[in-house]
Amino acid sequence: MAQQRAIIGKARAAEIRRGDQLIAYTMASLVVLMAIVYALTPAPEDVVSRSDPVWFAMAALAAGTIVRVYLTGRSALSRRTALILTIFEFSVLTFLIVCFAQRYSQPAAFVLKSPTFVWLFVLISLRSLRFDPAEILVAGGAAVLGWASVLAWTLMESPTGSVTRDFVAYMSGSRILIGAEIEKLIALSVFTAALAMAMHRGESFLRDLSARTYELAKTLRKEKLLIRKLEVETLERKDANARLRDALYKDALTGLGSAAWLEIQIEELSKSSSKSGPLLALIDLCQFRQFNDVLGHHHGDTILISAARLLETGFSDRAQVFRVSSDEFALLIDCGVSVIDGHEICSEVLGLFVAPLGSGAARFSGGVNIGAAVATNRDGANQLLSNASLALNAAKRRGRQHAKVYSQKQRERVETLTRIELALPRALKHKELFLAYQPIMHLQTRRLAGWEALLRWNSPELGELAPSDFIPVLEESGRIDEIGCRIVGQAVEDAKMMSRRLGRADLFVSVNVSAKQLNSPELLVAAVKSAASDFDNLKLELTESCVANDPDAASRVLFQLQRAGARLAIDDFGTGMSSLAHLQRFPFSTMKLDKSYVQSDQDLLTRAIIQLAQSLGLTTIAEGIETQEDMHRLSDMGATFGQGYLWGRAAPLAAWLDHVF
């Protein structure tokens, strides 16, 4: 509000100054005009006189005008200065009217008929230019008072009988009509009052109008600022929406589409398909997390970008490429793809990742696993992703550089594993899991050498379950460590009992160890140390995959287990990632020959493996012996021990105690 008053006050001062200048220039023009008229219309028998009072009056009026012009040239006049000049100008003008009458040697009554009277109205009206009702009242008061003084002077100077009531006599002679003069005074007064009231009302109106105009301008400025703010916010919102869209639908590292964008694209392609739906291939970089942790995220990001560019280059004209998780990519191929095409595409992707990614010490050669699925008309994004994920898990179970295309059997297996996982807590509580022992025979003496302890589960709900079904569930649930340690202790106790029944102290028992148990070996080492404290013939069987992923860490754990009292056997040798370096680097004392060699006709290769083990000082166990012919053949080749259905299937401890002994 103070700002509004300041603005209005500044504008009012500027207008008042312009009004003062107009008054000054008008007064100057009036003086010049009066001087010209007076000079051109001299009185009869006029004589030039330096003491002419008219010129003195005009000079005084001109001096006041000059002062007004000078002062208004610098700034607006103050109210006090303006009032003084107004009174001075009206006083001089009244005096000038009297001087005119005397100069023309006319009776005093002729003064009342002077046309100069009209200028009183002009001078009064000029005061309105200053927008000050008080000044108008002062000017009007000065005019009324001056004319009243002229009337009084006229009455005193006129002879007796000059006052008349005859209007014609008044107009044609030197008579005085009091009523006419009173009308003049009243006219001046009414004009002054009316002009002052009009100015006051106009000033109030203008003040109110200025206030409203100021408020309107203020509102408009606010609206303009608001519009600008809204425009900025709109642009910011658009930018934020674009960034949010990129964050949701675009991978920041590789520039590929995200998992959310993949789902949208699947839905769109599925809707546009009339026959077969799109093919989705999920591509997982094997052991990338380990690579990332060891070499750092910088090198890991470089490998991810290289993998993204490799997929884009290989499938730029056929598929959309996405990054759906930290180490997982996806290919989405348009409609018209069959299962056969899916196998070909998987083979093509595997071929892209045969060569390592990166260079130097930061080379990634882990390969990939691929799970592919072809959508049907009924499959949406979630179903297709689920199918491809199941296929990917199936490929991972086979090891690196494997691919699987989804089939219904994979879902059935997952459903079976899910039922197993749900039934597992009850099975552990009611001790439905038990150990069964399969005999291991000495091939040269045909005598019992020991047993392999095998975990079995006979569920009241699911029936007899294969270890390949429930062992992965134990591993994924994290229960394998606890149950594995319990198996070691139970197997040793059962072996000691069966050995006492047979009266032998040389029989051994073998227990299978999961690769998961080597990740946190403390419990396993403690269990072995406790079990081997009074039993010298404990063997632990490990597959080659247990030690291949991280040989250095596996070596440390195996030596700890050996020091704890266990002998170590490498299981299923000849399959998977067989390596002679494993036999030399790790403290194995036994090699178990896979049954695929025992039951094949590759005798030369089988004999060579057995001789290799003998040269390294390893005993051998031939798995899968089912006939007398197999037994004699492996015995002749030099195998130390044999195991298979020829000597019986795995049976629980009670069966051994009741029927064997």
C-alpha positions as CSV (number, residue, x, y, z in Angstrom):
1,M,0.0,0.0,0.0
2,A,2.9,2.4,0.8
3,Q,4.4,1.6,-2.6
4,Q,1.0,2.4,-4.2
5,R,0.8,5.8,-2.5
6,A,4.4,6.6,-3.5
7,I,3.7,5.8,-7.1
8,I,0.5,7.8,-7.1
9,G,2.2,10.7,-5.3
10,K,5.0,10.8,-7.8
11,A,2.6,10.8,-10.7
12,R,0.5,13.5,-9.0
13,A,3.6,15.7,-8.5
14,A,4.4,15.4,-12.2
15,E,0.9,16.3,-13.3
16,I,0.8,19.3,-10.8
17,R,4.1,20.5,-12.3
18,R,2.7,20.4,-15.8
19,G,-0.4,22.2,-14.5
20,D,1.8,24.9,-13.0
21,Q,3.6,25.3,-16.3
22,L,0.3,25.6,-18.2
23,I,-0.9,28.3,-15.7
24,A,2.4,30.2,-16.1
25,Y,2.3,30.1,-19.9
26,T,-1.4,31.1,-20.0
27,M,-0.7,34.0,-17.6
28,A,2.2,35.1,-19.8
29,S,0.0,34.9,-22.9
30,L,-2.7,36.9,-21.1
31,V,-0.3,39.6,-20.1
32,V,1.1,39.9,-23.6
33,L,-2.4,40.0,-25.1
34,M,-3.5,42.7,-22.7
35,A,-0.4,44.8,-23.5
36,I,-1.0,44.5,-27.2
37,V,-4.7,45.4,-26.9
38,Y,-3.9,48.3,-24.6
39,A,-1.2,49.6,-27.0
40,L,-3.4,49.3,-30.0
41,T,-6.5,51.0,-28.4
42,P,-5.3,54.2,-26.7
43,A,-7.7,56.5,-25.0
44,P,-8.7,59.8,-26.7
45,E,-6.1,62.5,-26.4
46,D,-3.7,59.9,-25.0
47,V,-0.4,61.2,-24.1
48,V,2.6,59.1,-23.5
49,S,3.4,59.0,-19.9
50,R,6.0,57.2,-18.0
51,S,3.7,57.2,-14.9
52,D,0.8,55.4,-16.6
53,P,-0.6,53.1,-13.8
54,V,-1.9,50.5,-16.3
55,W,1.7,49.8,-17.4
56,F,2.8,49.5,-13.8
57,A,0.0,47.0,-13.1
58,M,0.8,45.0,-16.3
59,A,4.5,45.1,-15.3
60,A,3.6,43.7,-11.8
61,L,1.4,41.0,-13.5
62,A,4.3,40.2,-15.9
63,A,6.8,39.9,-13.0
64,G,4.5,37.5,-11.1
65,T,4.2,35.5,-14.4
66,I,8.0,35.4,-14.8
67,V,8.4,34.1,-11.3
68,R,5.8,31.5,-11.9
69,V,7.5,30.4,-15.2
70,Y,10.9,30.3,-13.4
71,L,9.7,28.3,-10.5
72,T,7.7,25.8,-12.5
73,G,10.8,25.2,-14.7
74,R,12.5,23.6,-11.7
75,S,9.7,21.7,-9.9
76,A,6.1,21.9,-9.0
77,L,5.0,24.8,-6.9
78,S,4.3,24.2,-3.3
79,R,0.8,24.9,-2.1
80,R,2.0,28.0,-0.1
81,T,3.9,29.5,-3.1
82,A,1.0,28.8,-5.5
83,L,-1.5,30.5,-3.1
84,I,0.7,33.6,-2.7
85,L,1.0,33.9,-6.5
86,T,-2.7,33.4,-6.9
87,I,-3.6,36.1,-4.4
88,F,-1.0,38.4,-6.0
89,E,-2.3,37.9,-9.5
90,F,-5.9,38.5,-8.6
91,S,-5.0,41.6,-6.6
92,V,-3.0,43.0,-9.6
93,L,-5.8,42.1,-12.0
94,T,-8.4,43.9,-9.8
95,F,-6.1,46.9,-9.6
96,L,-5.6,46.8,-13.4
97,I,-9.4,47.0,-14.0
98,V,-9.6,50.2,-11.9
99,C,-6.6,51.6,-13.7
100,F,-8.3,51.0,-17.1
101,A,-11.3,53.0,-16.0
102,Q,-9.3,55.9,-14.8
103,R,-7.0,55.8,-17.9
104,Y,-9.9,56.2,-20.3
105,S,-11.4,59.1,-18.3
106,Q,-14.7,57.3,-17.8
107,P,-17.1,57.5,-14.9
108,A,-16.3,54.9,-12.2
109,A,-19.5,53.0,-13.1
110,F,-17.9,52.0,-16.4
111,V,-15.5,49.8,-14.5
112,L,-18.3,47.4,-13.7
113,K,-18.9,47.0,-17.4
114,S,-15.2,46.0,-18.2
115,P,-14.8,42.8,-20.2
116,T,-11.8,42.1,-18.1
117,F,-14.3,40.6,-15.6
118,V,-14.4,37.5,-17.8
119,W,-10.7,36.8,-17.1
120,L,-11.6,36.2,-13.5
121,F,-13.4,33.1,-14.5
122,V,-10.5,32.1,-16.7
123,L,-8.0,32.5,-13.9
124,I,-10.2,30.6,-11.5
125,S,-10.6,27.7,-14.0
126,L,-6.9,27.6,-14.6
127,R,-6.3,26.7,-10.9
128,S,-8.0,23.3,-11.7
129,L,-4.8,22.4,-13.5
130,R,-3.1,21.9,-10.1
131,F,-5.7,19.4,-8.9
132,D,-6.1,21.3,-5.6
133,P,-9.7,22.3,-4.6
134,A,-8.4,24.5,-1.8
135,E,-6.5,26.6,-4.3
136,I,-9.6,27.0,-6.5
137,L,-11.5,28.2,-3.4
138,V,-8.7,30.7,-2.6
139,A,-8.7,31.9,-6.2
140,G,-12.5,32.2,-6.3
141,G,-12.5,34.0,-2.9
142,A,-9.8,36.4,-4.2
143,A,-11.9,37.1,-7.3
144,V,-15.1,37.7,-5.3
145,L,-13.3,39.9,-2.8
146,G,-11.6,41.8,-5.6
147,W,-14.8,42.5,-7.5
148,A,-16.6,43.4,-4.3
149,S,-13.8,45.9,-3.7
150,V,-14.2,47.3,-7.2
151,L,-18.0,47.6,-6.6
152,A,-17.3,49.4,-3.3
153,W,-14.8,51.8,-4.9
154,T,-17.3,52.5,-7.8
155,L,-20.0,53.4,-5.3
156,M,-17.7,55.8,-3.5
157,E,-16.4,57.4,-6.7
158,S,-19.8,57.8,-8.4
159,P,-22.0,60.8,-7.8
160,T,-25.2,60.6,-5.8
161,G,-28.0,59.1,-7.7
162,S,-25.8,56.8,-9.8
163,V,-27.5,53.7,-8.4
164,T,-30.6,52.7,-10.4
165,R,-33.0,49.9,-10.9
166,D,-33.4,50.5,-14.6
167,F,-31.5,47.8,-16.5
168,V,-31.6,49.9,-19.8
169,A,-30.2,52.9,-18.0
170,Y,-27.6,50.7,-16.5
171,M,-26.5,49.3,-19.8
172,S,-26.6,52.6,-21.7
173,G,-25.1,55.0,-19.2
174,S,-23.0,55.4,-16.2
175,R,-25.5,54.1,-13.7
176,I,-24.9,51.2,-11.3
177,L,-27.3,48.2,-11.1
178,I,-26.6,46.6,-7.7
179,G,-28.6,43.5,-8.6
180,A,-26.4,42.9,-11.7
181,E,-23.2,43.2,-9.6
182,I,-24.5,40.9,-6.9
183,E,-25.3,38.4,-9.7
184,K,-21.7,38.6,-10.8
185,L,-20.5,38.0,-7.3
186,I,-22.9,35.1,-6.9
187,A,-21.8,33.7,-10.4
188,L,-18.2,33.9,-9.3
189,S,-18.9,32.2,-6.0
190,V,-21.1,29.5,-7.5
191,F,-18.5,28.9,-10.3
192,T,-15.7,28.7,-7.8
193,A,-17.7,26.3,-5.5
194,A,-18.9,24.1,-8.3
195,L,-15.4,23.9,-9.8
196,A,-13.9,23.1,-6.4
197,M,-16.5,20.4,-5.7
198,A,-16.0,19.0,-9.2
199,M,-12.2,19.0,-8.6
200,H,-12.6,17.3,-5.2
201,R,-15.0,14.7,-6.6
202,G,-12.7,14.2,-9.6
203,E,-9.7,13.9,-7.4
204,S,-11.5,11.3,-5.2
205,F,-12.6,9.5,-8.3
206,L,-9.1,9.6,-9.8
207,R,-7.6,8.5,-6.5
208,D,-10.0,5.5,-6.3
209,L,-9.4,4.9,-10.0
210,S,-5.7,5.0,-9.5
211,A,-6.0,2.6,-6.5
212,R,-8.1,0.2,-8.6
213,T,-5.8,0.6,-11.6
214,Y,-2.8,-0.1,-9.3
215,E,-4.5,-3.2,-7.9
216,L,-5.4,-4.3,-11.4
217,A,-1.9,-3.7,-12.6
218,K,-0.6,-5.6,-9.5
219,T,-3.0,-8.4,-10.2
220,L,-2.0,-8.5,-13.8
221,R,1.7,-8.6,-12.8
222,K,0.9,-11.4,-10.4
223,E,-1.0,-13.2,-13.2
224,K,1.8,-12.6,-15.6
225,L,4.3,-14.0,-13.0
226,L,2.0,-16.9,-12.4
227,I,1.7,-17.6,-16.1
228,R,5.5,-17.5,-16.4
229,K,5.8,-19.7,-13.3
230,L,3.2,-22.1,-14.8
231,E,5.1,-22.1,-18.1
232,V,8.4,-22.8,-16.3
233,E,6.7,-25.5,-14.2
234,T,5.1,-27.0,-17.4
235,L,8.6,-27.2,-19.0
236,E,10.0,-28.6,-15.8
237,R,7.2,-31.1,-15.6
238,K,7.8,-32.1,-19.2
239,D,11.5,-32.5,-18.5
240,A,10.8,-34.4,-15.3
241,N,8.4,-36.7,-17.2
242,A,11.0,-37.2,-19.9
243,R,13.6,-38.1,-17.2
244,L,11.1,-40.3,-15.4
245,R,10.2,-42.0,-18.7
246,D,13.9,-42.6,-19.3
247,A,14.4,-43.8,-15.8
248,L,11.5,-46.3,-16.1
249,Y,11.9,-47.4,-19.7
250,K,15.6,-46.9,-20.5
251,D,18.7,-48.4,-19.0
252,A,21.1,-45.5,-18.0
253,L,24.3,-47.5,-18.6
254,T,23.7,-49.1,-22.0
255,G,20.9,-47.0,-23.4
256,L,18.8,-50.2,-24.0
257,G,15.2,-50.5,-23.1
258,S,14.4,-51.5,-19.5
259,A,12.4,-54.4,-18.1
260,A,9.3,-52.2,-17.8
261,W,9.7,-51.2,-21.5
262,L,10.1,-54.9,-22.4
263,E,6.7,-55.7,-20.9
264,I,5.0,-52.9,-22.8
265,Q,6.6,-54.1,-26.1
266,I,5.6,-57.7,-25.4
267,E,1.9,-56.7,-24.9
268,E,1.9,-54.6,-28.1
269,L,3.4,-57.4,-30.2
270,S,1.1,-60.0,-28.6
271,K,-2.0,-57.9,-29.5
272,S,-0.8,-57.4,-33.1
273,S,-0.2,-61.1,-33.6
274,S,-2.9,-63.2,-35.2
275,K,-1.0,-66.5,-35.2
276,S,2.2,-67.1,-33.3
277,G,3.4,-64.5,-30.8
278,P,6.9,-63.0,-30.3
279,L,9.9,-64.9,-29.1
280,L,11.6,-63.7,-25.9
281,A,15.2,-64.8,-25.2
282,L,16.7,-64.0,-21.7
283,I,20.5,-63.9,-21.8
284,D,22.4,-64.2,-18.5
285,L,26.2,-63.5,-18.3
286,C,27.6,-66.4,-16.4
287,Q,29.5,-65.5,-13.2
288,F,29.4,-61.8,-14.0
289,R,28.8,-60.9,-10.4
290,Q,32.0,-62.6,-9.4
291,F,33.8,-60.8,-12.2
292,N,32.3,-57.5,-11.1
293,D,33.3,-58.0,-7.4
294,V,36.9,-59.0,-8.2
295,L,37.8,-56.4,-11.0
296,G,35.5,-53.6,-9.9
297,H,32.3,-52.0,-11.2
298,H,34.2,-49.9,-13.8
299,H,35.4,-52.9,-15.7
300,G,32.0,-54.6,-15.1
301,D,30.2,-51.6,-16.7
302,T,32.6,-51.8,-19.7
303,I,31.7,-55.5,-20.2
304,L,28.0,-54.8,-20.0
305,I,28.2,-52.0,-22.6
306,S,30.2,-54.4,-24.8
307,A,27.6,-57.1,-24.4
308,A,24.8,-54.6,-25.3
309,R,26.6,-53.4,-28.4
310,L,27.3,-57.0,-29.5
311,L,23.6,-57.9,-29.2
312,E,22.5,-54.8,-31.0
313,T,25.0,-55.4,-33.8
314,G,24.0,-59.0,-34.2
315,F,20.3,-58.5,-34.1
316,S,19.8,-54.9,-35.2
317,D,17.4,-55.7,-38.0
318,R,15.5,-58.5,-36.4
319,A,15.0,-57.9,-32.7
320,Q,14.8,-55.3,-29.9
321,V,17.5,-55.6,-27.2
322,F,16.8,-54.8,-23.6
323,R,18.7,-54.9,-20.3
324,V,16.4,-56.4,-17.7
325,S,18.7,-56.8,-14.7
326,S,22.3,-56.2,-13.6
327,D,23.7,-59.1,-15.7
328,E,20.7,-60.1,-17.8
329,F,19.7,-59.0,-21.3
330,A,16.7,-59.8,-23.4
331,L,16.0,-60.2,-27.1
332,L,12.4,-59.7,-28.3
333,I,11.8,-60.9,-31.9
334,D,8.6,-60.0,-33.8
335,C,5.8,-62.3,-34.6
336,G,6.1,-65.4,-36.8
337,V,8.8,-67.2,-34.8
338,S,8.5,-71.0,-34.1
339,V,10.2,-73.2,-31.5
340,I,12.6,-74.4,-34.1
341,D,13.5,-70.8,-34.9
342,G,14.0,-70.3,-31.2
343,H,16.7,-73.0,-31.1
344,E,18.5,-71.4,-34.0
345,I,18.4,-68.0,-32.4
346,C,19.8,-69.4,-29.2
347,S,22.6,-71.0,-31.0
348,E,23.4,-67.8,-32.8
349,V,23.5,-65.9,-29.5
350,L,25.8,-68.5,-28.0
351,G,28.1,-68.1,-31.0
352,L,28.3,-64.3,-30.3
353,F,29.7,-64.9,-26.8
354,V,32.3,-67.6,-27.6
355,A,35.0,-65.0,-27.8
356,P,35.8,-63.1,-24.5
357,L,34.5,-59.6,-24.0
358,G,36.9,-56.8,-23.1
359,S,40.7,-56.9,-23.3
360,G,43.7,-57.3,-21.1
361,A,43.3,-58.3,-17.5
362,A,39.6,-57.2,-17.6
363,R,38.5,-59.9,-20.1
364,F,35.3,-61.7,-19.4
365,S,35.1,-65.2,-20.7
366,G,32.3,-66.6,-18.5
367,G,29.9,-67.1,-21.5
368,V,26.2,-66.9,-21.3
369,N,23.1,-69.0,-20.5
370,I,20.0,-68.4,-22.6
371,G,16.3,-69.2,-21.9
372,A,13.9,-68.6,-24.7
373,A,10.1,-68.8,-25.0
374,V,7.6,-68.3,-27.8
375,A,4.4,-66.6,-26.9
376,T,1.0,-68.1,-27.8
377,N,-2.2,-66.1,-28.3
378,R,-3.1,-66.5,-24.7
379,D,0.3,-65.5,-23.3
380,G,0.7,-62.0,-21.9
381,A,4.0,-60.3,-20.9
382,N,4.1,-61.9,-17.4
383,Q,3.5,-65.4,-18.8
384,L,6.1,-65.0,-21.5
385,L,8.6,-63.7,-19.0
386,S,7.9,-66.5,-16.6
387,N,8.3,-69.1,-19.4
388,A,11.6,-67.6,-20.6
389,S,12.8,-67.4,-17.0
390,L,12.0,-71.1,-16.4
391,A,14.0,-72.0,-19.6
392,L,16.9,-69.9,-18.4
393,N,17.0,-71.7,-15.0
394,A,17.0,-75.0,-16.9
395,A,19.9,-73.8,-19.0
396,K,21.8,-72.6,-15.9
397,R,21.5,-76.1,-14.3
398,R,23.4,-77.5,-17.3
399,G,26.4,-75.1,-16.8
400,R,27.9,-72.3,-18.9
401,Q,27.2,-71.7,-22.5
402,H,23.9,-73.6,-22.6
403,A,20.5,-72.6,-23.9
404,K,17.0,-74.0,-23.5
405,V,13.7,-73.2,-25.2
406,Y,10.7,-73.4,-22.9
407,S,8.5,-76.5,-22.8
408,Q,5.7,-77.5,-20.6
409,K,7.9,-80.1,-18.9
410,Q,10.0,-77.3,-17.4
411,R,7.0,-75.7,-15.8
412,E,5.9,-79.1,-14.5
413,R,9.3,-79.6,-13.0
414,V,9.2,-76.1,-11.3
415,E,5.8,-76.9,-9.9
416,T,7.2,-80.1,-8.5
417,L,10.1,-78.3,-7.0
418,T,7.7,-75.8,-5.5
419,R,5.6,-78.5,-3.9
420,I,8.9,-80.1,-2.6
421,E,9.9,-76.8,-1.1
422,L,6.6,-76.4,0.6
423,A,6.7,-79.9,2.0
424,L,10.4,-79.6,3.2
425,P,9.8,-78.0,6.6
426,R,7.3,-80.7,7.6
427,A,9.7,-83.4,6.3
428,L,12.5,-82.1,8.5
429,K,10.3,-81.8,11.5
430,H,9.0,-85.4,11.1
431,K,12.4,-86.8,10.0
432,E,11.1,-88.0,6.6
433,L,14.6,-87.6,5.2
434,F,16.9,-90.6,5.9
435,L,20.2,-92.1,4.8
436,A,20.4,-95.2,2.6
437,Y,23.7,-97.0,2.1
438,Q,24.9,-98.6,-1.1
439,P,27.7,-101.1,-0.8
440,I,31.1,-100.6,-2.4
441,M,33.0,-103.8,-3.1
442,H,36.7,-104.5,-3.5
443,L,36.9,-105.9,-7.1
444,Q,40.0,-108.1,-6.5
445,T,38.8,-109.8,-3.2
446,R,35.1,-109.5,-3.8
447,R,34.8,-108.3,-0.2
448,L,32.8,-105.4,1.2
449,A,35.0,-102.2,1.3
450,G,32.5,-99.7,2.5
451,W,29.3,-97.8,1.8
452,E,28.2,-94.6,0.1
453,A,25.7,-92.7,2.3
454,L,22.8,-91.4,0.0
455,L,20.1,-89.1,1.3
456,R,16.6,-90.2,0.5
457,W,13.1,-88.8,1.1
458,N,9.9,-90.8,1.1
459,S,7.1,-88.2,1.5
460,P,3.6,-89.2,2.5
461,E,2.3,-86.6,0.2
462,L,4.7,-86.7,-2.8
463,G,5.9,-90.2,-2.6
464,E,9.5,-91.3,-3.1
465,L,11.5,-88.3,-4.4
466,A,14.7,-88.4,-6.4
467,P,17.7,-86.6,-4.8
468,S,18.0,-84.6,-8.1
469,D,14.6,-83.1,-7.2
470,F,15.0,-82.2,-3.5
471,I,18.8,-81.6,-3.1
472,P,18.6,-78.4,-5.2
473,V,15.8,-77.2,-3.0
474,L,17.9,-77.8,0.1
475,E,20.7,-75.8,-1.5
476,E,18.5,-72.9,-2.6
477,S,16.8,-72.7,0.8
478,G,20.1,-72.6,2.7
479,R,19.4,-75.8,4.7
480,I,22.1,-77.8,3.0
481,D,24.8,-76.7,5.5
482,E,22.9,-77.9,8.5
483,I,21.6,-81.1,6.9
484,G,25.0,-81.8,5.4
485,C,26.7,-81.6,8.7
486,R,24.0,-83.8,10.3
487,I,24.5,-86.4,7.5
488,V,28.2,-86.6,8.1
489,G,27.7,-87.3,11.8
490,Q,24.9,-89.8,11.2
491,A,26.8,-91.6,8.4
492,V,29.8,-92.1,10.7
493,E,27.7,-93.4,13.5
494,D,25.9,-95.8,11.2
495,A,29.2,-97.0,9.7
496,K,30.7,-97.7,13.1
497,M,27.6,-99.7,14.0
498,M,27.7,-101.8,10.8
499,S,31.5,-102.2,11.1
500,R,31.1,-103.6,14.7
501,R,28.4,-106.0,13.5
502,L,30.8,-107.3,10.8
503,G,33.8,-107.2,13.2
504,R,35.8,-105.1,10.8
505,A,37.6,-101.8,11.3
506,D,38.7,-101.2,7.7
507,L,35.3,-100.3,6.2
508,F,34.8,-96.7,5.0
509,V,31.8,-94.6,4.4
510,S,31.5,-91.9,1.7
511,V,29.3,-88.8,2.0
512,N,28.5,-86.5,-0.8
513,V,29.3,-82.8,-0.4
514,S,27.4,-80.0,-2.1
515,A,29.2,-77.1,-3.8
516,K,27.1,-74.8,-1.6
517,Q,28.7,-76.2,1.5
518,L,32.2,-75.1,0.4
519,N,31.0,-71.4,0.3
520,S,30.7,-71.4,4.1
521,P,32.9,-74.4,5.2
522,E,33.2,-73.7,8.9
523,L,30.2,-75.9,9.8
524,L,31.4,-78.7,7.5
525,V,35.0,-78.7,8.8
526,A,33.8,-78.7,12.4
527,A,31.4,-81.7,11.7
528,V,34.2,-83.6,9.9
529,K,36.6,-83.0,12.7
530,S,34.1,-84.2,15.3
531,A,33.1,-87.3,13.3
532,A,36.6,-88.3,12.3
533,S,37.9,-88.0,15.9
534,D,37.0,-91.7,16.5
535,F,36.5,-92.9,12.9
536,D,39.4,-93.0,10.4
537,N,37.6,-94.1,7.3
538,L,35.4,-91.1,6.4
539,K,35.4,-90.1,2.7
540,L,33.9,-87.0,1.2
541,E,32.9,-87.1,-2.4
542,L,32.9,-83.9,-4.5
543,T,32.1,-83.3,-8.1
544,E,34.5,-81.4,-10.3
545,S,32.0,-78.5,-10.6
546,C,32.6,-77.9,-6.8
547,V,36.2,-76.9,-7.4
548,A,36.1,-75.5,-10.9
549,N,34.3,-72.2,-10.2
550,D,36.9,-70.9,-7.7
551,P,39.9,-73.3,-7.6
552,D,41.9,-71.2,-5.1
553,A,39.1,-71.0,-2.5
554,A,38.2,-74.7,-3.1
555,S,41.8,-75.7,-2.6
556,R,41.9,-74.0,0.8
557,V,38.7,-75.7,1.9
558,L,39.8,-79.2,0.7
559,F,43.0,-79.0,2.6
560,Q,41.1,-77.9,5.7
561,L,38.8,-81.0,5.4
562,Q,41.9,-83.2,4.9
563,R,43.5,-81.9,8.0
564,A,40.2,-82.4,9.9
565,G,40.4,-86.1,9.1
566,A,38.5,-86.8,5.9
567,R,39.8,-88.5,2.8
568,L,38.6,-86.9,-0.4
569,A,37.2,-88.4,-3.6
570,I,36.5,-86.8,-6.9
571,D,33.1,-87.9,-8.1
572,D,31.8,-88.6,-11.6
573,F,35.2,-88.1,-13.1
574,G,35.1,-88.0,-16.9
575,T,32.0,-85.8,-17.1
576,G,31.6,-82.0,-17.1
577,M,34.8,-80.0,-16.7
578,S,37.3,-82.9,-16.2
579,S,40.9,-81.6,-15.8
580,L,44.1,-83.4,-15.0
581,A,45.1,-80.2,-13.1
582,H,42.4,-80.9,-10.6
583,L,43.9,-84.3,-9.8
584,Q,47.3,-82.8,-9.1
585,R,46.3,-79.6,-7.4
586,F,43.7,-80.9,-4.9
587,P,44.3,-83.5,-2.2
588,F,42.1,-86.2,-3.7
589,S,42.9,-89.8,-2.7
590,T,40.1,-91.5,-4.7
591,M,38.7,-91.2,-8.2
592,K,35.2,-92.3,-8.9
593,L,34.8,-93.3,-12.5
594,D,31.4,-92.3,-14.0
595,K,29.0,-95.1,-15.0
596,S,28.9,-93.7,-18.6
597,Y,32.5,-95.1,-19.0
598,V,31.7,-98.3,-17.1
599,Q,28.6,-99.2,-19.3
600,S,30.2,-98.1,-22.6
601,D,32.4,-100.0,-25.1
602,Q,35.2,-97.4,-24.8
603,D,37.5,-99.8,-23.0
604,L,40.7,-98.2,-24.1
605,L,39.7,-94.8,-22.7
606,T,38.4,-96.3,-19.5
607,R,41.6,-98.3,-19.0
608,A,43.7,-95.2,-19.7
609,I,41.8,-93.2,-17.0
610,I,42.2,-96.0,-14.5
611,Q,45.9,-96.3,-15.2
612,L,46.2,-92.5,-14.9
613,A,44.7,-92.7,-11.4
614,Q,47.0,-95.4,-10.4
615,S,50.0,-93.5,-11.6
616,L,48.9,-90.6,-9.4
617,G,48.5,-92.9,-6.4
618,L,44.7,-92.7,-6.4
619,T,42.3,-95.6,-5.7
620,T,39.4,-95.9,-8.2
621,I,35.8,-96.7,-7.7
622,A,33.8,-97.8,-10.8
623,E,30.2,-96.7,-10.6
624,G,27.2,-98.4,-12.3
625,I,28.4,-102.0,-12.3
626,E,25.2,-104.0,-12.9
627,T,26.4,-107.3,-14.4
628,Q,29.1,-109.9,-13.7
629,E,30.6,-109.0,-17.1
630,D,31.0,-105.4,-16.0
631,M,32.6,-106.5,-12.8
632,H,35.2,-108.8,-14.4
633,R,35.9,-106.2,-17.2
634,L,36.6,-103.4,-14.7
635,S,38.6,-105.7,-12.4
636,D,40.8,-106.7,-15.3
637,M,41.3,-103.0,-16.1
638,G,42.7,-102.5,-12.6
639,A,39.8,-100.6,-10.9
640,T,40.2,-100.9,-7.1
641,F,36.5,-100.8,-6.1
642,G,33.2,-101.3,-7.7
643,Q,29.7,-100.0,-6.9
644,G,26.3,-100.7,-8.6
645,Y,23.1,-102.7,-8.6
646,L,25.0,-105.9,-8.9
647,W,25.6,-105.8,-5.2
648,G,22.3,-104.2,-4.3
649,R,20.5,-100.9,-4.2
650,A,20.9,-98.3,-1.4
651,A,19.1,-99.4,1.7
652,P,18.5,-97.8,5.1
653,L,20.4,-98.8,8.2
654,A,17.6,-101.0,9.5
655,A,17.5,-103.1,6.4
656,W,21.2,-103.7,6.6
657,L,21.0,-104.7,10.3
658,D,18.0,-106.9,9.8
659,H,18.7,-108.7,6.6
660,V,22.4,-108.5,5.9
661,F,24.0,-109.1,9.2
